[in-house]
């Protein structure tokens, strides 16, 4: 099962907190996070790795990023 988190327009730490909330549910094997800053992209990626998730893909479209994260 997957979930998409739209954190565009939000500044850190909000995107990270939204990702952590999705992790707490424990039901998602894939989490897609949409962000629009480099800092958010980096912070969400680090948070994922700290929770034993793997960033499987980062796609950039203009100023926006789609981060695909999978449970290890």
Secondary structure, DSSP 8 states (H G I E B T S, - for coil): -EEEEE-TT--TTHHHHHHHHHHHH---SEEEEEESSHHHHHHHHHHHHHTTEEEEEEEEETTEEEEEEEE-
